[in-house]
Amino acid sequence: MKSLIKAVAIAALVAVPAVSFAQAQTQQPVTRAQVRAELAQLRAAGYDPSDWMHYPDNIQAAEARVQAEKANSAYGPSTSGTSQSGQ
């Protein structure tokens, strides 16, 4: 019984890295140009890479601004307007 438990534990330890590697391979690798474009967007949103004193806060705030800008610049009709019809 103990050898079965050991075999299952070893099999699980071997399978976990294989599953995580398979998941990582499904994503496309990021190119250098994509990283530079994202950094330029973050800098335009107020991120300063040399400000290490406020590092986690300033990059998170810049990422939130970039996401809000992307959400506001979507195609399609405005969802925040009002309309009147039949008058």
Secondary structure, DSSP 8 states (H G I E B T S, - for coil): -HHHHHHHHHHHHHHHHHHHHHHHHTS----HHHHHHHHHHHHHTT--TT-GGGHHHHHHHHHHHHHHHHHHT-SSS-SS-------
